[in-house]
Amino acid sequence: MKLMPRKISKVAVIGGGLMSSEIATMLVLRNYQLVLKHKNKTHLLDEISRIKENLQNCVKNGRADQQCLEKSASLLKGVVDYDNFNDVDLVIEAESEDLSLKQEIFANLEKFCPQHCIFTSNSSKFSLKLIGERSKCPNRIAQIRFFCLSHVLPLMEIVRTENTLPQVVVDLIDLGRKMRKTPIVVIDRQGYTVNSMFVTYLHAAILLTEGGVDAYQIDQALKSFGMQLGPFRIIDIVGFQAFAEISKILVESLPDRSYKPKLISILQQEGHEGECNGKGFYKYDHCSKASQDPELRKYIEKAQNISNATIASKLTKLSDAEIVEMILFPALNEACRIISEGVVIRSSDLDVASVFGMGFPSYRGGIVYWSNSFGSDYVYSKLERWAKEYGDFFKPCDYIGERSTKRISLANEIKRAKSQL
């Protein structure tokens, strides 16, 4: 029997984390009644102010008009308790990354929400099973993850466990589409799923820069390839604080294959926070127009001194095509790990994710499909060579190695059990 999505009218967001105000803004812009809960009244008022500022920015950027702004603001109600949760259809927990706090919230939700209500978390650090460990209704728990550049990269990741009801997944897919997002469904996994691919891409760019490649050449090479934005412009827009937190989560979750950049913390010590304060990898004027920062070179040299890294002469002579491969192949490598772990139903889900979550050029078909243009053996040989020269960050995963040996495309599907959806 085909499942039809149930209507979601009223949503509660439990705030406190990096994304709570942005999630709330997206919801009221799509005409959802919103209850915003914060445990502290002062912080709640600050959060409401940020949402109203976000709405004003939408008007300035032409994404909404004044009438829309007023209507959206009227849909928002701030609370410090659960009294208004008795008729909500969906809860999005977007608190700080504190496991015991999240578990306490999910245990409390059952007492105050109706039986049809879906409980979700926006956490990127903890698995869904851990978050819902104290819950008595694991079948209506899921995760929905939005991304820091949600207005530019409109991906929404829906995470489910074996206990999550198919109806819950259908409802969340419908929510994503109504929010003008592109939803993909993944299996519960410790740490990031799609974002592990995206952050690996950004880390690869920093690794090359710390190794001697010009940051602005990297951005230009990726833009010429067709990426929506260069990696360093992306980091500037996301903001250094947010990026540092995202990086920390990835490194802690996947320590054996993550790169630990030195450059971000050095730039932060020098007062660089990204586009938000006019100083990132680029300089920004009052209209947010980016220009190259001539002082960036000295900060890169400082990062090299801290890590005792020597500039590899090979890296400084890379062509644009080689830069693209050295930055995108690690992301492809991470995508192949995600496929081999059964986190996604099909490899094409990651093609969609790379386009809508990384800004990968759609005309190239997505990051996994793109690999068909040169083959698995080429990818494997490149990664293996770079791993020997520059470290385990580039070490090819077993999935690529096996497919290289058999000369099988990385995009060929693995036979799995039929989806219940």
C-alpha positions as CSV (number, residue, x, y, z in Angstrom):
1,M,0.0,0.0,0.0
2,K,1.4,3.4,-1.0
3,L,1.8,5.7,2.0
4,M,0.6,9.3,1.7
5,P,2.2,12.1,3.7
6,R,0.3,13.4,6.7
7,K,-0.2,17.1,7.1
8,I,2.3,19.0,9.2
9,S,1.0,22.4,10.3
10,K,2.7,23.2,13.6
11,V,6.4,22.6,14.3
12,A,8.4,23.1,17.5
13,V,12.1,23.9,17.4
14,I,14.1,23.5,20.6
15,G,16.9,26.0,20.1
16,G,20.4,26.6,21.4
17,G,22.6,25.2,18.6
18,L,24.2,26.8,15.6
19,M,21.4,26.0,13.2
20,S,18.3,26.6,15.4
21,S,17.5,30.2,14.3
22,E,18.1,29.3,10.6
23,I,15.8,26.3,10.8
24,A,13.2,28.4,12.5
25,T,13.5,31.1,9.8
26,M,13.1,28.5,7.0
27,L,9.9,27.1,8.6
28,V,8.1,30.4,9.1
29,L,9.0,31.5,5.6
30,R,7.1,28.4,4.4
31,N,4.1,29.3,6.5
32,Y,4.5,26.7,9.3
33,Q,3.3,27.7,12.8
34,L,6.4,27.7,14.9
35,V,6.9,27.2,18.6
36,L,10.5,28.1,19.5
37,K,11.6,26.8,22.9
38,H,14.7,27.9,24.8
39,K,15.5,27.0,28.4
40,N,16.7,30.6,29.1
41,K,14.4,33.6,28.5
42,T,17.3,36.0,27.7
43,H,18.7,33.5,25.1
44,L,15.2,33.0,23.7
45,L,14.8,36.7,23.1
46,D,18.2,36.7,21.4
47,E,17.2,33.8,19.2
48,I,13.9,35.6,18.2
49,S,15.9,38.7,17.3
50,R,18.2,36.6,15.1
51,I,15.2,35.1,13.3
52,K,13.7,38.5,12.7
53,E,17.1,39.7,11.4
54,N,17.2,36.7,9.1
55,L,13.8,37.6,7.8
56,Q,14.9,41.2,7.2
57,N,17.9,39.9,5.3
58,C,15.5,37.8,3.1
59,V,13.6,41.0,2.2
60,K,16.9,42.8,1.4
61,N,18.1,39.9,-0.8
62,G,14.8,39.7,-2.6
63,R,13.8,36.3,-1.3
64,A,10.7,37.7,0.5
65,D,8.7,40.9,0.5
66,Q,7.5,43.0,3.5
67,Q,4.1,41.4,3.6
68,C,5.7,37.9,3.7
69,L,8.0,39.1,6.5
70,E,5.1,40.3,8.6
71,K,3.1,37.1,8.1
72,S,6.2,35.0,8.9
73,A,7.0,36.9,12.1
74,S,3.3,36.4,13.2
75,L,3.7,32.6,13.0
76,L,6.5,32.6,15.6
77,K,5.9,32.0,19.3
78,G,8.7,31.8,21.9
79,V,8.4,29.7,25.0
80,V,10.6,28.4,27.9
81,D,8.5,25.3,28.7
82,Y,6.6,22.5,27.0
83,D,3.1,23.9,27.6
84,N,2.5,24.7,23.9
85,F,3.7,21.3,22.7
86,N,0.3,19.5,23.1
87,D,-0.7,20.0,19.4
88,V,2.6,20.1,17.5
89,D,3.0,17.7,14.6
90,L,6.8,17.8,14.5
91,V,9.6,18.6,16.9
92,I,13.1,19.5,15.7
93,E,15.7,19.4,18.5
94,A,18.5,21.8,17.5
95,E,20.3,22.1,20.9
96,S,24.1,22.2,21.4
97,E,26.0,18.9,21.0
98,D,25.4,17.6,24.5
99,L,24.3,13.9,24.5
100,S,22.7,13.8,28.0
101,L,20.8,17.0,27.2
102,K,19.4,15.6,24.0
103,Q,18.4,12.3,25.7
104,E,16.6,14.3,28.4
105,I,14.7,16.3,25.8
106,F,13.6,13.2,23.8
107,A,12.4,11.6,27.1
108,N,10.4,14.7,27.9
109,L,8.8,15.0,24.5
110,E,6.7,11.9,25.0
111,K,5.0,13.5,28.1
112,F,4.0,16.7,26.3
113,C,3.4,15.9,22.6
114,P,0.5,14.1,20.9
115,Q,0.9,10.5,19.8
116,H,1.2,11.3,16.1
117,C,4.0,13.8,16.7
118,I,7.4,13.1,15.0
119,F,10.5,13.7,17.1
120,T,13.7,14.7,15.2
121,S,17.2,16.0,15.9
122,N,19.5,18.2,13.9
123,S,22.6,16.7,15.6
124,S,25.6,15.9,13.4
125,K,27.7,14.5,16.2
126,F,25.6,11.7,17.8
127,S,23.9,8.7,16.3
128,L,20.1,8.6,16.3
129,K,20.2,5.4,18.4
130,L,22.2,7.2,21.1
131,I,19.9,10.3,21.1
132,G,16.8,8.2,21.4
133,E,18.2,5.7,23.9
134,R,15.8,6.8,26.7
135,S,12.8,7.1,24.5
136,K,9.9,4.7,24.6
137,C,8.8,5.4,21.0
138,P,11.9,4.9,18.8
139,N,9.6,4.3,15.8
140,R,8.8,8.0,15.4
141,I,12.3,9.3,15.9
142,A,14.5,10.5,13.0
143,Q,17.1,13.1,12.2
144,I,16.8,15.9,9.7
145,R,19.9,17.8,8.9
146,F,20.1,21.1,7.1
147,F,23.3,22.6,5.9
148,C,25.0,25.9,6.8
149,L,24.5,27.3,3.3
150,S,20.9,26.2,3.1
151,H,19.9,29.2,0.8
152,V,22.6,28.3,-1.7
153,L,22.9,24.5,-1.2
154,P,19.3,23.3,-0.6
155,L,19.9,19.7,0.6
156,M,18.0,18.1,3.5
157,E,19.3,14.8,4.9
158,I,16.8,12.5,6.6
159,V,18.3,9.9,8.8
160,R,16.4,6.8,9.9
161,T,17.1,3.7,11.9
162,E,15.6,0.2,11.5
163,N,12.9,1.2,14.0
164,T,11.8,4.4,12.2
165,L,8.3,4.0,10.7
166,P,8.2,4.4,6.9
167,Q,5.3,6.8,7.4
168,V,7.6,9.1,9.4
169,V,10.1,9.1,6.5
170,V,7.4,9.8,4.0
171,D,6.1,12.8,6.1
172,L,9.6,14.2,6.4
173,I,10.3,13.9,2.6
174,D,7.1,15.8,2.0
175,L,8.2,18.5,4.6
176,G,11.5,18.8,2.8
177,R,9.9,19.4,-0.6
178,K,7.4,21.9,0.8
179,M,10.4,23.8,2.3
180,R,11.9,23.8,-1.2
181,K,14.7,21.4,-0.2
182,T,16.0,18.3,-1.9
183,P,15.6,15.5,0.6
184,I,17.7,12.3,0.6
185,V,17.2,9.4,3.0
186,V,20.2,7.8,4.7
187,I,20.8,5.1,7.4
188,D,21.9,6.1,10.9
189,R,25.6,6.5,11.2
190,Q,27.9,7.9,13.9
191,G,28.9,11.5,13.0
192,Y,28.3,13.0,9.6
193,T,26.9,11.3,6.5
194,V,26.7,13.6,3.5
195,N,28.6,16.3,5.3
196,S,31.6,14.0,5.8
197,M,31.9,14.1,2.0
198,F,31.5,17.9,1.9
199,V,33.9,18.6,4.9
200,T,36.5,16.2,3.4
201,Y,36.4,18.3,0.2
202,L,37.0,21.5,2.2
203,H,39.8,19.9,4.3
204,A,41.5,18.7,1.0
205,A,41.6,22.4,-0.1
206,I,43.2,23.5,3.2
207,L,45.7,20.6,3.1
208,L,46.9,21.8,-0.4
209,T,47.1,25.4,0.7
210,E,49.1,24.5,3.8
211,G,51.3,22.5,1.4
212,G,52.1,25.5,-0.7
213,V,49.2,25.8,-3.3
214,D,47.8,29.3,-3.7
215,A,44.3,29.4,-2.1
216,Y,43.0,31.7,-4.8
217,Q,44.2,29.4,-7.6
218,I,42.3,26.6,-5.8
219,D,39.1,28.6,-5.8
220,Q,39.5,29.6,-9.4
221,A,40.3,26.0,-10.5
222,L,37.2,24.6,-8.8
223,K,35.0,27.4,-10.1
224,S,36.3,26.8,-13.6
225,F,35.5,23.1,-13.2
226,G,31.9,24.1,-12.5
227,M,31.6,24.2,-8.6
228,Q,29.0,26.7,-7.5
229,L,31.6,28.3,-5.1
230,G,35.3,27.8,-4.4
231,P,36.1,26.0,-1.2
232,F,37.6,29.0,0.5
233,R,34.6,31.3,-0.4
234,I,32.4,28.6,1.1
235,I,34.3,28.6,4.4
236,D,34.1,32.4,4.5
237,I,30.3,32.3,4.0
238,V,29.8,29.5,6.6
239,G,31.9,31.4,9.0
240,F,35.1,30.2,10.8
241,Q,33.4,29.4,14.1
242,A,30.8,27.2,12.5
243,F,33.4,25.5,10.2
244,A,35.7,24.9,13.2
245,E,32.9,23.1,15.1
246,I,31.9,21.1,12.0
247,S,35.6,20.1,11.4
248,K,36.0,19.1,15.1
249,I,33.0,16.8,14.9
250,L,34.3,15.1,11.8
251,V,37.8,14.7,13.2
252,E,36.5,13.2,16.4
253,S,34.0,10.9,14.6
254,L,36.5,9.7,11.9
255,P,40.0,10.3,13.3
256,D,41.7,7.7,11.2
257,R,40.9,9.5,7.9
258,S,40.4,13.1,8.8
259,Y,42.8,16.1,8.2
260,K,43.3,18.5,11.1
261,P,43.8,21.9,9.5
262,K,46.0,24.5,11.4
263,L,45.1,27.5,9.3
264,I,41.6,28.2,10.6
265,S,42.6,28.6,14.2
266,I,45.5,30.8,13.2
267,L,43.2,33.1,11.2
268,Q,40.8,33.2,14.1
269,Q,43.5,34.3,16.5
270,E,44.2,37.2,14.1
271,G,40.5,38.2,14.2
272,H,39.3,36.5,11.0
273,E,35.8,35.1,11.2
274,G,34.8,35.0,7.6
275,E,32.4,37.1,5.6
276,C,30.4,38.0,8.7
277,N,33.2,40.4,10.0
278,G,34.7,41.2,6.6
279,K,37.9,39.2,7.2
280,G,38.2,35.6,6.1
281,F,40.4,34.0,3.4
282,Y,39.2,37.0,1.4
283,K,38.6,40.6,2.4
284,Y,35.0,42.0,2.2
285,D,33.8,45.5,1.7
286,H,30.5,46.9,3.1
287,C,28.6,45.3,0.2
288,S,30.2,41.9,0.9
289,K,32.2,42.0,-2.3
290,A,35.2,39.7,-2.0
291,S,38.8,40.6,-2.8
292,Q,42.1,38.8,-2.3
293,D,43.9,39.4,1.0
294,P,47.6,40.0,0.5
295,E,48.4,39.1,4.1
296,L,47.0,35.5,3.8
297,R,50.4,34.2,2.7
298,K,52.0,35.0,6.1
299,Y,49.2,33.1,8.0
300,I,49.8,30.1,5.7
301,E,53.5,30.2,6.5
302,K,52.7,30.3,10.2
303,A,50.5,27.2,9.8
304,Q,53.4,25.5,8.0
305,N,55.8,26.3,10.8
306,I,53.5,24.9,13.5
307,S,53.1,21.6,11.6
308,N,56.7,21.5,10.5
309,A,55.5,21.1,7.0
310,T,57.8,21.8,4.1
311,I,56.4,23.1,0.8
312,A,56.3,20.3,-1.7
313,S,57.7,21.5,-5.0
314,K,55.3,19.2,-6.8
315,L,52.3,20.9,-5.2
316,T,53.3,24.4,-6.2
317,K,53.5,23.3,-9.8
318,L,50.1,21.6,-10.0
319,S,47.9,22.4,-13.0
320,D,44.2,23.4,-12.4
321,A,43.1,19.9,-13.5
322,E,45.4,18.3,-10.9
323,I,44.2,20.6,-8.2
324,V,40.6,19.6,-9.0
325,E,41.5,15.9,-8.7
326,M,43.4,16.3,-5.5
327,I,40.5,18.1,-3.9
328,L,37.6,16.1,-5.3
329,F,39.0,12.6,-5.2
330,P,39.2,12.5,-1.3
331,A,35.5,13.6,-1.3
332,L,34.8,10.8,-3.8
333,N,36.7,8.4,-1.6
334,E,34.5,9.4,1.3
335,A,31.4,8.9,-0.9
336,C,32.5,5.4,-1.7
337,R,32.9,4.6,2.0
338,I,29.4,5.8,2.6
339,I,28.1,3.5,-0.2
340,S,30.1,0.5,1.0
341,E,28.7,1.0,4.6
342,G,25.1,0.8,3.2
343,V,24.3,4.3,4.5
344,V,22.5,5.2,1.3
345,I,20.1,3.1,-0.7
346,R,21.8,3.9,-4.1
347,S,25.0,5.6,-5.2
348,S,22.9,8.1,-7.2
349,D,21.7,9.5,-3.8
350,L,25.2,10.8,-3.3
351,D,25.2,12.3,-6.8
352,V,22.1,14.3,-5.8
353,A,23.8,15.2,-2.4
354,S,26.9,16.4,-4.1
355,V,25.0,18.7,-6.4
356,F,22.6,20.1,-3.8
357,G,24.9,19.9,-0.7
358,M,28.3,20.7,-2.2
359,G,27.6,22.7,-5.2
360,F,29.0,20.1,-7.6
361,P,28.1,20.9,-11.2
362,S,24.9,19.2,-12.2
363,Y,25.9,18.8,-15.8
364,R,28.6,16.4,-14.7
365,G,26.0,14.1,-13.2
366,G,27.2,14.2,-9.5
367,I,30.5,13.2,-7.9
368,V,30.1,9.4,-8.2
369,Y,28.7,9.5,-11.8
370,W,31.6,11.8,-12.7
371,S,34.1,9.1,-11.8
372,N,32.8,7.1,-14.9
373,S,34.7,9.5,-17.1
374,F,38.1,8.1,-16.0
375,G,37.4,4.8,-14.2
376,S,37.9,3.3,-10.7
377,D,41.5,2.1,-11.5
378,Y,42.6,5.7,-12.3
379,V,41.0,7.0,-9.0
380,Y,42.7,4.3,-7.0
381,S,46.1,4.8,-8.5
382,K,46.0,8.5,-7.9
383,L,44.8,8.2,-4.3
384,E,47.4,5.5,-3.5
385,R,50.2,7.6,-4.9
386,W,49.1,10.7,-3.0
387,A,48.8,8.7,0.2
388,K,52.4,7.6,0.0
389,E,53.6,11.2,-0.7
390,Y,51.2,13.2,1.5
391,G,49.7,10.9,4.1
392,D,46.7,8.7,5.0
393,F,44.2,11.4,4.3
394,F,44.4,10.3,0.7
395,K,44.4,6.5,1.4
396,P,41.9,4.8,-1.0
397,C,39.1,2.8,0.7
398,D,38.6,-0.9,0.2
399,Y,35.5,-0.2,-2.0
400,I,37.6,1.6,-4.6
401,G,40.4,-0.9,-4.3
402,E,38.1,-3.9,-5.0
403,R,36.4,-2.2,-7.9
404,S,39.7,-1.1,-9.3
405,T,41.0,-4.7,-9.3
406,K,37.8,-5.9,-11.1
407,R,37.7,-2.8,-13.4
408,I,34.1,-2.1,-12.2
409,S,32.6,1.4,-12.2
410,L,32.3,3.1,-8.8
411,A,28.7,4.0,-9.8
412,N,27.6,0.4,-10.2
413,E,24.9,-0.4,-7.7
414,I,25.5,-2.9,-4.9
415,K,22.5,-5.4,-4.6
416,R,20.7,-4.7,-1.3
417,A,17.4,-5.6,0.2
418,K,14.4,-3.7,-1.3
419,S,13.6,-0.5,0.4
420,Q,10.4,-0.4,2.5
421,L,9.6,3.1,1.2
